Amino acid sequence: MNKFFAILTLFLVCAASVLAQIQVNAPQRVAVGEQFRLQYTVQTTDVKGFRAGNIPDAFEVLMGPSTSTQQSFQMINGHTTSSSSVTYTYILSAEKNGTFTIPGARAKVDGKDAVSSPVKITVSGKAPGV
């Protein structure tokens, strides 16, 4: 019986750490002069102190962070589910060729420290019209 509770506790701790993740979305390749989005999404609205990683000088920040929230409630056959998220969006422009890494973003998510994965972006060539 003690084994069961130990496994259950371990499962709940792992599930809580997964829920405190910051998901990042960005292209892997862009061209010089190309504008692109860098987005960080957290699957809750209880986010405090969000800070993106230091964006290298190879990228110009054209806009951001812009914050949007989403909340959803469903009731199907008497079962209610809800979800919420907050997304931080940056619009960047690539300024020079090379491979650059944007360190992970940090925030307090549901009272716990959370960090996103770093983003590696390769800039090569020139965007049309540049």
N, CA, C and O atoms as a Tinker XYZ file with bonds, in Angstrom:
   520  protein
     1  N      0.815000   -1.189000    0.000000    73     2
     2  CA     0.000000    0.000000    0.000000    64     1     3
     3  C      0.865000    1.262000    0.000000    63     2     4     5
     4  O      0.535000    2.239000   -0.672000    81     3
     5  N      1.972000    1.246000    0.751000    73     3     6
     6  CA     2.879000    2.397000    0.773000    64     5     7
     7  C      3.499000    2.621000   -0.598000    63     6     8     9
     8  O      3.733000    3.760000   -1.002000    81     7
     9  N      3.764000    1.536000   -1.308000    73     7    10
    10  CA     4.313000    1.649000   -2.657000    64     9    11
    11  C      3.339000    2.390000   -3.572000    63    10    12    13
    12  O      3.745000    3.229000   -4.375000    81    11
    13  N      2.068000    2.074000   -3.443000    73    11    14
    14  CA     1.040000    2.714000   -4.244000    64    13    15
    15  C      1.043000    4.226000   -4.018000    63    14    16    17
    16  O      1.019000    4.993000   -4.980000    81    15
    17  N      1.071000    4.657000   -2.764000    73    15    18
    18  CA     1.069000    6.091000   -2.466000    64    17    19
    19  C      2.357000    6.766000   -2.932000    63    18    20    21
    20  O      2.327000    7.917000   -3.368000    81    19
    21  N      3.477000    6.069000   -2.847000    73    19    22
    22  CA     4.743000    6.629000   -3.321000    64    21    23
    23  C      4.685000    6.843000   -4.835000    63    22    24    25
    24  O      5.123000    7.879000   -5.336000    81    23
    25  N      4.151000    5.872000   -5.552000    73    23    26
    26  CA     4.038000    5.988000   -7.010000    64    25    27
    27  C      3.040000    7.077000   -7.374000    63    26    28    29
    28  O      3.281000    7.859000   -8.294000    81    27
    29  N      1.919000    7.134000   -6.658000    73    27    30
    30  CA     0.922000    8.170000   -6.915000    64    29    31
    31  C      1.505000    9.556000   -6.670000    63    30    32    33
    32  O      1.264000   10.468000   -7.461000    81    31
    33  N      2.256000    9.733000   -5.608000    73    31    34
    34  CA     2.884000   11.022000   -5.298000    64    33    35
    35  C      3.876000   11.405000   -6.386000    63    34    36    37
    36  O      3.899000   12.554000   -6.828000    81    35
    37  N      4.694000   10.454000   -6.821000    73    35    38
    38  CA     5.660000   10.709000   -7.890000    64    37    39
    39  C      4.938000   11.117000   -9.172000    63    38    40    41
    40  O      5.367000   12.046000   -9.856000    81    39
    41  N      3.857000   10.437000   -9.496000    73    39    42
    42  CA     3.081000   10.777000  -10.682000    64    41    43
    43  C      2.530000   12.198000  -10.590000    63    42    44    45
    44  O      2.614000   12.949000  -11.561000    81    43
    45  N      1.973000   12.578000   -9.452000    73    43    46
    46  CA     1.403000   13.917000   -9.285000    64    45    47
    47  C      2.478000   14.994000   -9.368000    63    46    48    49
    48  O      2.230000   16.061000   -9.931000    81    47
    49  N      3.659000   14.744000   -8.823000    73    47    50
    50  CA     4.759000   15.713000   -8.899000    64    49    51
    51  C      5.200000   15.886000  -10.345000    63    50    52    53
    52  O      5.431000   17.007000  -10.799000    81    51
    53  N      5.315000   14.779000  -11.067000    73    51    54
    54  CA     5.702000   14.852000  -12.486000    64    53    55
    55  C      4.633000   15.580000  -13.299000    63    54    56    57
    56  O      4.960000   16.386000  -14.170000    81    55
    57  N      3.368000   15.305000  -13.023000    73    55    58
    58  CA     2.284000   15.968000  -13.751000    64    57    59
    59  C      2.291000   17.464000  -13.469000    63    58    60    61
    60  O      2.059000   18.259000  -14.380000    81    59
    61  N      2.548000   17.861000  -12.243000    73    59    62
    62  CA     2.594000   19.288000  -11.904000    64    61    63
    63  C      3.745000   19.974000  -12.613000    63    62    64    65
    64  O      3.600000   21.110000  -13.063000    81    63
    65  N      4.889000   19.304000  -12.722000    73    63    66
    66  CA     6.021000   19.939000  -13.400000    64    65    67
    67  C      5.769000   20.056000  -14.895000    63    66    68    69
    68  O      6.231000   21.013000  -15.515000    81    67
    69  N      5.047000   19.108000  -15.494000    73    67    70
    70  CA     4.709000   19.197000  -16.909000    64    69    71
    71  C      3.740000   20.350000  -17.139000    63    70    72    73
    72  O      3.850000   21.067000  -18.133000    81    71
    73  N      2.792000   20.532000  -16.222000    73    71    74
    74  CA     1.815000   21.602000  -16.375000    64    73    75
    75  C      2.456000   22.983000  -16.257000    63    74    76    77
    76  O      1.905000   23.961000  -16.762000    81    75
    77  N      3.609000   23.076000  -15.599000    73    75    78
    78  CA     4.253000   24.371000  -15.391000    64    77    79
    79  C      5.192000   24.727000  -16.536000    63    78    80    81
    80  O      6.026000   25.622000  -16.395000    81    79
    81  N      5.071000   24.050000  -17.650000    73    79    82
    82  CA     5.950000   24.302000  -18.781000    64    81    83
    83  C      5.502000   25.524000  -19.586000    63    82    84    85
    84  O      4.317000   25.848000  -19.664000    81    83
    85  N      6.490000   26.182000  -20.176000    73    83    86
    86  CA     6.235000   27.276000  -21.110000    64    85    87
    87  C      6.564000   26.725000  -22.491000    63    86    88    89
    88  O      7.708000   26.361000  -22.763000    81    87
    89  N      5.563000   26.665000  -23.363000    73    87    90
    90  CA     5.767000   26.156000  -24.716000    64    89    91
    91  C      6.227000   27.301000  -25.609000    63    90    92    93
    92  O      5.726000   28.420000  -25.501000    81    91
    93  N      7.178000   27.020000  -26.488000    73    91    94
    94  CA     7.707000   28.061000  -27.372000    64    93    95
    95  C      7.465000   27.649000  -28.822000    63    94    96    97
    96  O      7.572000   26.476000  -29.177000    81    95
    97  N      7.136000   28.638000  -29.647000    73    95    98
    98  CA     6.896000   28.387000  -31.064000    64    97    99
    99  C      7.629000   29.453000  -31.877000    63    98   100   101
   100  O      7.368000   30.647000  -31.728000    81    99
   101  N      8.542000   29.015000  -32.732000    73    99   102
   102  CA     9.308000   29.915000  -33.602000    64   101   103
   103  C      9.816000   29.102000  -34.787000    63   102   104   105
   104  O      9.997000   27.890000  -34.676000    81   103
   105  N     10.048000   29.758000  -35.917000    73   103   106
   106  CA    10.594000   29.021000  -37.061000    64   105   107
   107  C     12.046000   28.616000  -36.808000    63   106   108   109
   108  O     12.755000   29.271000  -36.045000    81   107
   109  N     12.476000   27.549000  -37.443000    73   107   110
   110  CA    13.866000   27.114000  -37.311000    64   109   111
   111  C     14.780000   27.840000  -38.289000    63   110   112   113
   112  O     15.971000   28.014000  -38.029000    81   111
   113  N     14.206000   28.267000  -39.428000    73   111   114
   114  CA    14.993000   28.958000  -40.465000    64   113   115
   115  C     14.246000   30.197000  -40.944000    63   114   116   117
   116  O     13.036000   30.161000  -41.165000    81   115
   117  N     14.979000   31.284000  -41.100000    73   115   118
   118  CA    14.439000   32.518000  -41.675000    64   117   119
   119  C     15.524000   33.136000  -42.550000    63   118   120   121
   120  O     16.676000   32.701000  -42.528000    81   119
   121  N     15.146000   34.149000  -43.316000    73   119   122
   122  CA    16.095000   34.870000  -44.171000    64   121   123
   123  C     16.309000   36.280000  -43.615000    63   122   124   125
   124  O     15.475000   36.794000  -42.870000    81   123
   125  N     17.428000   36.896000  -43.981000    73   123   126
   126  CA    17.694000   38.274000  -43.570000    64   125   127
   127  C     16.576000   39.163000  -44.098000    63   126   128   129
   128  O     16.221000   39.085000  -45.274000    81   127
   129  N     16.023000   40.005000  -43.235000    73   127   130
   130  CA    14.936000   40.894000  -43.609000    64   129   131
   131  C     13.554000   40.294000  -43.425000    63   130   132   133
   132  O     12.551000   40.997000  -43.551000    81   131
   133  N     13.489000   39.009000  -43.129000    73   131   134
   134  CA    12.200000   38.347000  -42.943000    64   133   135
   135  C     11.663000   38.618000  -41.536000    63   134   136   137
   136  O     12.404000   38.564000  -40.554000    81   135
   137  N     10.371000   38.909000  -41.458000    73   135   138
   138  CA     9.713000   39.076000  -40.167000    64   137   139
   139  C      9.101000   37.742000  -39.754000    63   138   140   141
   140  O      8.591000   37.001000  -40.594000    81   139
   141  N      9.153000   37.436000  -38.455000    73   139   142
   142  CA     8.592000   36.183000  -37.965000    64   141   143
   143  C      8.110000   36.347000  -36.533000    63   142   144   145
   144  O      8.459000   37.310000  -35.850000    81   143
   145  N      7.304000   35.392000  -36.092000    73   143   146
   146  CA     6.749000   35.410000  -34.742000    64   145   147
   147  C      7.521000   34.486000  -33.811000    63   146   148   149
   148  O      7.922000   33.384000  -34.184000    81   147
   149  N      7.712000   34.961000  -32.612000    73   147   150
   150  CA     8.251000   34.169000  -31.510000    64   149   151
   151  C      7.151000   34.165000  -30.457000    63   150   152   153
   152  O      6.817000   35.219000  -29.916000    81   151
   153  N      6.576000   32.988000  -30.154000    73   151   154
   154  CA     5.460000   32.915000  -29.232000    64   153   155
   155  C      5.760000   31.955000  -28.081000    63   154   156   157
   156  O      6.306000   30.867000  -28.266000    81   155
   157  N      5.379000   32.405000  -26.890000    73   155   158
   158  CA     5.484000   31.588000  -25.683000    64   157   159
   159  C      4.068000   31.404000  -25.147000    63   158   160   161
   160  O      3.344000   32.380000  -24.951000    81   159
   161  N      3.673000   30.150000  -24.910000    73   159   162
   162  CA     2.330000   29.862000  -24.418000    64   161   163
   163  C      2.409000   29.054000  -23.134000    63   162   164   165
   164  O      3.169000   28.091000  -23.031000    81   163
   165  N      1.598000   29.469000  -22.148000    73   163   166
   166  CA     1.497000   28.772000  -20.870000    64   165   167
   167  C      0.051000   28.327000  -20.715000    63   166   168   169
   168  O     -0.863000   29.119000  -20.943000    81   167
   169  N     -0.172000   27.067000  -20.330000    73   167   170
   170  CA    -1.522000   26.510000  -20.257000    64   169   171
   171  C     -2.226000   26.832000  -18.939000    63   170   172   173
   172  O     -2.828000   25.956000  -18.318000    81   171
   173  N     -2.147000   28.078000  -18.524000    73   171   174
   174  CA    -2.876000   28.619000  -17.380000    64   173   175
   175  C     -2.789000   30.135000  -17.483000    63   174   176   177
   176  O     -1.956000   30.666000  -18.217000    81   175
   177  N     -3.642000   30.824000  -16.754000    73   175   178
   178  CA    -3.525000   32.288000  -16.739000    64   177   179
   179  C     -2.836000   32.778000  -15.472000    63   178   180   181
   180  O     -2.680000   33.984000  -15.279000    81   179
   181  N     -2.422000   31.849000  -14.605000    73   179   182
   182  CA    -1.716000   32.217000  -13.374000    64   181   183
   183  C     -0.215000   32.306000  -13.670000    63   182   184   185
   184  O      0.567000   31.447000  -13.263000    81   183
   185  N      0.164000   33.368000  -14.390000    73   183   186
   186  CA     1.553000   33.581000  -14.797000    64   185   187
   187  C      2.004000   34.920000  -14.233000    63   186   188   189
   188  O      1.337000   35.940000  -14.408000    81   187
   189  N      3.139000   34.902000  -13.558000    73   187   190
   190  CA     3.668000   36.143000  -12.980000    64   189   191
   191  C      5.134000   36.292000  -13.377000    63   190   192   193
   192  O      5.871000   35.309000  -13.441000    81   191
   193  N      5.545000   37.521000  -13.642000    73   191   194
   194  CA     6.952000   37.821000  -13.904000    64   193   195
   195  C      7.501000   37.200000  -15.175000    63   194   196   197
   196  O      8.658000   36.778000  -15.195000    81   195
   197  N      6.707000   37.132000  -16.237000    73   195   198
   198  CA     7.202000   36.548000  -17.485000    64   197   199
   199  C      8.371000   37.366000  -18.024000    63   198   200   201
   200  O      8.299000   38.592000  -18.108000    81   199
   201  N      9.442000   36.674000  -18.385000    73   199   202
   202  CA    10.606000   37.319000  -18.991000    64   201   203
   203  C     11.136000   36.422000  -20.104000    63   202   204   205
   204  O     11.525000   35.279000  -19.862000    81   203
   205  N     11.147000   36.949000  -21.318000    73   203   206
   206  CA    11.720000   36.203000  -22.443000    64   205   207
   207  C     13.236000   36.152000  -22.269000    63   206   208   209
   208  O     13.819000   36.994000  -21.586000    81   207
   209  N     13.868000   35.160000  -22.891000    73   207   210
   210  CA    15.323000   35.103000  -22.893000    64   209   211
   211  C     15.883000   36.287000  -23.668000    63   210   212   213
   212  O     15.181000   36.880000  -24.487000    81   211
   213  N     17.140000   36.637000  -23.416000    73   211   214
   214  CA    17.770000   37.758000  -24.127000    64   213   215
   215  C     17.791000   37.476000  -25.626000    63   214   216   217
   216  O     18.387000   36.498000  -26.077000    81   215
   217  N     17.143000   38.332000  -26.378000    73   215   218
   218  CA    17.077000   38.169000  -27.830000    64   217   219
   219  C     18.367000   38.734000  -28.421000    63   218   220   221
   220  O     18.694000   39.898000  -28.189000    81   219
   221  N     19.106000   37.920000  -29.183000    73   219   222
   222  CA    20.385000   38.380000  -29.749000    64   221   223
   223  C     20.224000   39.605000  -30.647000    63   222   224   225
   224  O     19.152000   39.850000  -31.201000    81   223
   225  N     21.302000   40.364000  -30.778000    73   223   226
   226  CA    21.310000   41.562000  -31.629000    64   225   227
   227  C     21.054000   41.244000  -33.097000    63   226   228   229
   228  O     20.762000   42.145000  -33.883000    81   227
   229  N     21.158000   39.987000  -33.471000    73   227   230
   230  CA    20.908000   39.587000  -34.857000    64   229   231
   231  C     19.432000   39.713000  -35.217000    63   230   232   233
   232  O     19.072000   39.632000  -36.391000    81   231
   233  N     18.573000   39.913000  -34.213000    73   231   234
   234  CA    17.141000   40.062000  -34.433000    64   233   235
   235  C     16.688000   41.413000  -33.905000    63   234   236   237
   236  O     17.024000   41.798000  -32.785000    81   235
   237  N     15.925000   42.127000  -34.716000    73   235   238
   238  CA    15.326000   43.380000  -34.260000    64   237   239
   239  C     13.923000   43.067000  -33.748000    63   238   240   241
   240  O     13.146000   42.399000  -34.430000    81   239
   241  N     13.600000   43.546000  -32.555000    73   239   242
   242  CA    12.259000   43.372000  -32.005000    64   241   243
   243  C     11.380000   44.472000  -32.584000    63   242   244   245
   244  O     11.547000   45.645000  -32.249000    81   243
   245  N     10.450000   44.098000  -33.447000    73   243   246
   246  CA     9.553000   45.057000  -34.074000    64   245   247
   247  C      8.322000   45.327000  -33.207000    63   246   248   249
   248  O      7.760000   46.422000  -33.230000    81   247
   249  N      7.913000   44.307000  -32.442000    73   247   250
   250  CA     6.762000   44.436000  -31.576000    64   249   251
   251  C      6.832000   43.396000  -30.473000    63   250   252   253
   252  O      7.302000   42.279000  -30.693000    81   251
   253  N      6.377000   43.753000  -29.312000    73   251   254
   254  CA     6.231000   42.751000  -28.278000    64   253   255
   255  C      6.848000   43.147000  -26.960000    63   254   256   257
   256  O      7.662000   44.066000  -26.877000    81   255
   257  N      6.446000   42.441000  -25.947000    73   255   258
   258  CA     5.502000   41.326000  -26.036000    64   257   259
   259  C      4.055000   41.795000  -26.067000    63   258   260   261
   260  O      3.669000   42.726000  -25.361000    81   259
   261  N      3.274000   41.135000  -26.890000    73   259   262
   262  CA     1.832000   41.319000  -26.931000    64   261   263
   263  C      1.246000   40.121000  -26.187000    63   262   264   265
   264  O      1.633000   38.979000  -26.437000    81   263
   265  N      0.332000   40.377000  -25.293000    73   263   266
   266  CA    -0.225000   39.308000  -24.457000    64   265   267
   267  C     -1.671000   39.036000  -24.841000    63   266   268   269
   268  O     -2.471000   39.959000  -24.992000    81   267
   269  N     -1.995000   37.757000  -24.997000    73   267   270
   270  CA    -3.387000   37.374000  -25.237000    64   269   271
   271  C     -3.738000   36.209000  -24.316000    63   270   272   273
   272  O     -2.896000   35.362000  -24.017000    81   271
   273  N     -4.985000   36.180000  -23.874000    73   271   274
   274  CA    -5.438000   35.092000  -23.006000    64   273   275
   275  C     -6.602000   34.371000  -23.678000    63   274   276   277
   276  O     -7.331000   34.943000  -24.488000    81   275
   277  N     -6.750000   33.117000  -23.323000    73   275   278
   278  CA    -7.813000   32.284000  -23.874000    64   277   279
   279  C     -8.403000   31.490000  -22.717000    63   278   280   281
   280  O     -7.667000   30.954000  -21.889000    81   279
   281  N     -9.727000   31.414000  -22.656000    73   279   282
   282  CA   -10.403000   30.590000  -21.665000    64   281   283
   283  C    -11.527000   29.833000  -22.346000    63   282   284   285
   284  O    -12.239000   30.381000  -23.188000    81   283
   285  N    -11.682000   28.564000  -21.975000    73   283   286
   286  CA   -12.691000   27.716000  -22.591000    64   285   287
   287  C    -13.391000   26.901000  -21.507000    63   286   288   289
   288  O    -12.743000   26.350000  -20.617000    81   287
   289  N    -14.719000   26.828000  -21.592000    73   287   290
   290  CA   -15.518000   26.015000  -20.685000    64   289   291
   291  C    -16.434000   25.144000  -21.528000    63   290   292   293
   292  O    -17.042000   25.618000  -22.488000    81   291
   293  N    -16.534000   23.852000  -21.164000    73   291   294
   294  CA   -17.412000   22.939000  -21.882000    64   293   295
   295  C    -18.218000   22.119000  -20.886000    63   294   296   297
   296  O    -17.713000   21.721000  -19.836000    81   295
   297  N    -19.463000   21.875000  -21.223000    73   295   298
   298  CA   -20.274000   20.957000  -20.434000    64   297   299
   299  C    -20.898000   19.977000  -21.410000    63   298   300   301
   300  O    -21.708000   20.346000  -22.261000    81   299
   301  N    -20.502000   18.718000  -21.268000    73   299   302
   302  CA   -21.014000   17.663000  -22.139000    64   301   303
   303  C    -21.524000   16.538000  -21.257000    63   302   304   305
   304  O    -20.773000   15.971000  -20.463000    81   303
   305  N    -22.796000   16.220000  -21.398000    73   303   306
   306  CA   -23.430000   15.161000  -20.603000    64   305   307
   307  C    -23.164000   15.310000  -19.109000    63   306   308   309
   308  O    -22.907000   14.326000  -18.416000    81   307
   309  N    -23.226000   16.538000  -18.622000    73   307   310
   310  CA   -23.047000   16.780000  -17.192000    64   309   311
   311  C    -21.602000   16.876000  -16.734000    63   310   312   313
   312  O    -21.354000   17.163000  -15.563000    81   311
   313  N    -20.648000   16.646000  -17.615000    73   311   314
   314  CA   -19.229000   16.752000  -17.266000    64   313   315
   315  C    -18.710000   18.114000  -17.721000    63   314   316   317
   316  O    -18.847000   18.482000  -18.887000    81   315
   317  N    -18.118000   18.849000  -16.798000    73   315   318
   318  CA   -17.604000   20.178000  -17.112000    64   317   319
   319  C    -16.089000   20.143000  -17.196000    63   318   320   321
   320  O    -15.422000   19.578000  -16.328000    81   319
   321  N    -15.551000   20.745000  -18.240000    73   319   322
   322  CA   -14.099000   20.891000  -18.370000    64   321   323
   323  C    -13.797000   22.354000  -18.672000    63   322   324   325
   324  O    -14.604000   23.070000  -19.265000    81   323
   325  N    -12.630000   22.766000  -18.252000    73   323   326
   326  CA   -12.219000   24.134000  -18.551000    64   325   327
   327  C    -10.726000   24.154000  -18.829000    63   326   328   329
   328  O     -9.974000   23.303000  -18.355000    81   327
   329  N    -10.320000   25.137000  -19.602000    73   327   330
   330  CA    -8.899000   25.323000  -19.874000    64   329   331
   331  C     -8.646000   26.810000  -20.063000    63   330   332   333
   332  O     -9.547000   27.570000  -20.417000    81   331
   333  N     -7.422000   27.203000  -19.824000    73   331   334
   334  CA    -7.049000   28.599000  -20.041000    64   333   335
   335  C     -5.576000   28.642000  -20.423000    63   334   336   337
   336  O     -4.806000   27.737000  -20.102000    81   335
   337  N     -5.205000   29.705000  -21.111000    73   335   338
   338  CA    -3.804000   29.875000  -21.485000    64   337   339
   339  C     -3.515000   31.353000  -21.687000    63   338   340   341
   340  O     -4.417000   32.163000  -21.899000    81   339
   341  N     -2.245000   31.677000  -21.616000    73   339   342
   342  CA    -1.781000   33.020000  -21.931000    64   341   343
   343  C     -0.634000   32.874000  -22.920000    63   342   344   345
   344  O      0.228000   32.010000  -22.759000    81   343
   345  N     -0.628000   33.726000  -23.948000    73   343   346
   346  CA     0.408000   33.681000  -24.980000    64   345   347
   347  C      1.084000   35.040000  -25.069000    63   346   348   349
   348  O      0.426000   36.080000  -25.118000    81   347
   349  N      2.415000   35.009000  -25.090000    73   347   350
   350  CA     3.232000   36.212000  -25.253000    64   349   351
   351  C      3.834000   36.151000  -26.654000    63   350   352   353
   352  O      4.538000   35.196000  -26.985000    81   351
   353  N      3.562000   37.164000  -27.480000    73   351   354
   354  CA     4.001000   37.162000  -28.871000    64   353   355
   355  C      4.955000   38.314000  -29.139000    63   354   356   357
   356  O      4.709000   39.451000  -28.736000    81   355
   357  N      6.045000   38.002000  -29.824000    73   355   358
   358  CA     7.009000   38.995000  -30.304000    64   357   359
   359  C      7.049000   38.883000  -31.818000    63   358   360   361
   360  O      6.977000   37.783000  -32.365000    81   359
   361  N      7.166000   40.029000  -32.503000    73   359   362
   362  CA     7.427000   40.042000  -33.940000    64   361   363
   363  C      8.883000   40.490000  -34.082000    63   362   364   365
   364  O      9.264000   41.572000  -33.636000    81   363
   365  N      9.685000   39.631000  -34.714000    73   363   366
   366  CA    11.109000   39.896000  -34.887000    64   365   367
   367  C     11.445000   39.983000  -36.360000    63   366   368   369
   368  O     10.707000   39.490000  -37.214000    81   367
   369  N     12.574000   40.619000  -36.646000    73   367   370
   370  CA    13.108000   40.666000  -37.997000    64   369   371
   371  C     14.568000   40.229000  -37.928000    63   370   372   373
   372  O     15.334000   40.708000  -37.093000    81   371
   373  N     14.941000   39.311000  -38.820000    73   371   374
   374  CA    16.320000   38.830000  -38.859000    64   373   375
   375  C     17.197000   39.886000  -39.518000    63   374   376   377
   376  O     16.847000   40.415000  -40.573000    81   375
   377  N     18.349000   40.199000  -38.895000    73   375   378
   378  CA    19.225000   41.273000  -39.376000    64   377   379
   379  C     20.516000   40.778000  -40.028000    63   378   380   381
   380  O     21.096000   41.477000  -40.859000    81   379
   381  N     20.975000   39.566000  -39.655000    73   379   382
   382  CA    22.216000   39.061000  -40.257000    64   381   383
   383  C     22.234000   37.543000  -40.265000    63   382   384   385
   384  O     21.542000   36.890000  -39.484000    81   383
   385  N     23.048000   36.991000  -41.173000    73   383   386
   386  CA    23.158000   35.542000  -41.327000    64   385   387
   387  C     23.879000   34.915000  -40.146000    63   386   388   389
   388  O     24.713000   35.548000  -39.498000    81   387
   389  N     23.545000   33.665000  -39.880000    73   387   390
   390  CA    24.190000   32.900000  -38.820000    64   389   391
   391  C     23.171000   32.032000  -38.102000    63   390   392   393
   392  O     21.989000   32.023000  -38.445000    81   391
   393  N     23.648000   31.303000  -37.101000    73   391   394
   394  CA    22.770000   30.497000  -36.259000    64   393   395
   395  C     22.793000   31.108000  -34.867000    63   394   396   397
   396  O     23.855000   31.304000  -34.277000    81   395
   397  N     21.611000   31.405000  -34.355000    73   395   398
   398  CA    21.494000   32.134000  -33.095000    64   397   399
   399  C     20.563000   31.392000  -32.143000    63   398   400   401
   400  O     19.615000   30.732000  -32.567000    81   399
   401  N     20.850000   31.512000  -30.856000    73   399   402
   402  CA    20.040000   30.868000  -29.835000    64   401   403
   403  C     19.420000   31.917000  -28.930000    63   402   404   405
   404  O     20.106000   32.801000  -28.416000    81   403
   405  N     18.120000   31.808000  -28.743000    73   403   406
   406  CA    17.406000   32.650000  -27.791000    64   405   407
   407  C     17.207000   31.795000  -26.545000    63   406   408   409
   408  O     16.523000   30.774000  -26.608000    81   407
   409  N     17.791000   32.190000  -25.413000    73   407   410
   410  CA    17.651000   31.387000  -24.185000    64   409   411
   411  C     16.183000   31.236000  -23.780000    63   410   412   413
   412  O     15.321000   31.979000  -24.247000    81   411
   413  N     15.919000   30.283000  -22.923000    73   411   414
   414  CA    14.556000   30.009000  -22.475000    64   413   415
   415  C     13.924000   31.174000  -21.733000    63   414   416   417
   416  O     14.605000   31.928000  -21.038000    81   415
   417  N     12.607000   31.312000  -21.890000    73   415   418
   418  CA    11.837000   32.312000  -21.145000    64   417   419
   419  C     11.602000   31.784000  -19.740000    63   418   420   421
   420  O     11.624000   30.575000  -19.509000    81   419
   421  N     11.375000   32.703000  -18.795000    73   419   422
   422  CA    11.153000   32.330000  -17.398000    64   421   423
   423  C      9.908000   33.016000  -16.870000    63   422   424   425
   424  O      9.571000   34.126000  -17.281000    81   423
   425  N      9.225000   32.335000  -15.948000    73   423   426
   426  CA     8.049000   32.918000  -15.299000    64   425   427
   427  C      7.697000   32.070000  -14.078000    63   426   428   429
   428  O      8.165000   30.941000  -13.930000    81   427
   429  N      6.872000   32.631000  -13.218000    73   427   430
   430  CA     6.244000   31.874000  -12.131000    64   429   431
   431  C      4.902000   31.412000  -12.684000    63   430   432   433
   432  O      4.055000   32.231000  -13.040000    81   431
   433  N      4.713000   30.099000  -12.752000    73   431   434
   434  CA     3.490000   29.520000  -13.294000    64   433   435
   435  C      2.827000   28.722000  -12.178000    63   434   436   437
   436  O      3.395000   27.756000  -11.667000    81   435
   437  N      1.641000   29.131000  -11.814000    73   435   438
   438  CA     0.948000   28.508000  -10.681000    64   437   439
   439  C      1.836000   28.466000   -9.445000    63   438   440   441
   440  O      1.814000   27.498000   -8.685000    81   439
   441  N      2.622000   29.533000   -9.252000    73   439   442
   442  CA     3.478000   29.646000   -8.069000    64   441   443
   443  C      4.804000   28.906000   -8.167000    63   442   444   445
   444  O      5.586000   28.927000   -7.216000    81   443
   445  N      5.077000   28.250000   -9.295000    73   443   446
   446  CA     6.317000   27.493000   -9.468000    64   445   447
   447  C      7.153000   28.104000  -10.576000    63   446   448   449
   448  O      6.615000   28.653000  -11.537000    81   447
   449  N      8.488000   28.009000  -10.443000    73   447   450
   450  CA     9.380000   28.491000  -11.489000    64   449   451
   451  C      9.244000   27.605000  -12.722000    63   450   452   453
   452  O      9.240000   26.378000  -12.621000    81   451
   453  N      9.132000   28.237000  -13.879000    73   451   454
   454  CA     9.031000   27.504000  -15.144000    64   453   455
   455  C      9.964000   28.143000  -16.148000    63   454   456   457
   456  O     10.164000   29.358000  -16.142000    81   455
   457  N     10.540000   27.311000  -17.018000    73   455   458
   458  CA    11.473000   27.776000  -18.041000    64   457   459
   459  C     11.129000   27.068000  -19.346000    63   458   460   461
   460  O     10.855000   25.868000  -19.362000    81   459
   461  N     11.148000   27.827000  -20.441000    73   459   462
   462  CA    10.930000   27.211000  -21.751000    64   461   463
   463  C     12.242000   26.651000  -22.281000    63   462   464   465
   464  O     13.311000   26.899000  -21.724000    81   463
   465  N     12.142000   25.911000  -23.337000    73   463   466
   466  CA    13.340000   25.445000  -24.042000    64   465   467
   467  C     13.957000   26.628000  -24.774000    63   466   468   469
   468  O     13.246000   27.554000  -25.164000    81   467
   469  N     15.285000   26.608000  -24.968000    73   467   470
   470  CA    15.887000   27.653000  -25.800000    64   469   471
   471  C     15.455000   27.458000  -27.252000    63   470   472   473
   472  O     15.053000   26.364000  -27.648000    81   471
   473  N     15.542000   28.527000  -28.039000    73   471   474
   474  CA    15.148000   28.485000  -29.448000    64   473   475
   475  C     16.387000   28.712000  -30.298000    63   474   476   477
   476  O     17.114000   29.686000  -30.104000    81   475
   477  N     16.625000   27.807000  -31.241000    73   475   478
   478  CA    17.756000   27.934000  -32.164000    64   477   479
   479  C     17.200000   28.287000  -33.535000    63   478   480   481
   480  O     16.393000   27.548000  -34.099000    81   479
   481  N     17.642000   29.428000  -34.067000    73   479   482
   482  CA    17.146000   29.899000  -35.365000    64   481   483
   483  C     18.337000   30.135000  -36.296000    63   482   484   485
   484  O     19.300000   30.812000  -35.934000    81   483
   485  N     18.255000   29.571000  -37.490000    73   483   486
   486  CA    19.282000   29.773000  -38.499000    64   485   487
   487  C     18.795000   30.817000  -39.496000    63   486   488   489
   488  O     17.707000   30.700000  -40.061000    81   487
   489  N     19.614000   31.831000  -39.698000    73   487   490
   490  CA    19.296000   32.904000  -40.643000    64   489   491
   491  C     20.235000   32.742000  -41.839000    63   490   492   493
   492  O     21.457000   32.757000  -41.691000    81   491
   493  N     19.644000   32.586000  -43.027000    73   491   494
   494  CA    20.465000   32.460000  -44.238000    64   493   495
   495  C     19.728000   33.034000  -45.425000    63   494   496   497
   496  O     18.503000   32.950000  -45.510000    81   495
   497  N     20.478000   33.619000  -46.340000    73   495   498
   498  CA    19.891000   34.228000  -47.529000    64   497   499
   499  C     19.207000   35.534000  -47.213000    63   498   500   501
   500  O     19.306000   36.050000  -46.100000    81   499
   501  N     18.507000   36.068000  -48.208000    73   499   502
   502  CA    17.768000   37.327000  -48.035000    64   501   503
   503  C     16.323000   37.119000  -48.426000    63   502   504   505
   504  O     16.011000   36.381000  -49.361000    81   503
   505  N     15.449000   37.782000  -47.696000    73   503   506
   506  CA    14.027000   37.725000  -48.020000    64   505   507
   507  C     13.793000   38.454000  -49.341000    63   506   508   509
   508  O     14.506000   39.414000  -49.633000    81   507
   509  N     12.819000   38.033000  -50.150000    73   507   510
   510  CA    12.524000   38.726000  -51.399000    64   509   511
   511  C     12.209000   40.199000  -51.141000    63   510   512   513
   512  O     11.503000   40.542000  -50.192000    81   511
   513  N     12.745000   41.055000  -52.001000    73   511   514
   514  CA    12.497000   42.486000  -51.890000    64   513   515
   515  C     13.392000   43.210000  -50.908000    63   514   516   517
   516  O     13.209000   44.403000  -50.667000    81   515
   517  N     14.366000   42.502000  -50.333000    73   515   518
   518  CA    15.273000   43.144000  -49.365000    64   517   519
   519  C     16.555000   43.507000  -50.045000    63   518   520
   520  O     17.455000   44.057000  -49.412000    81   519
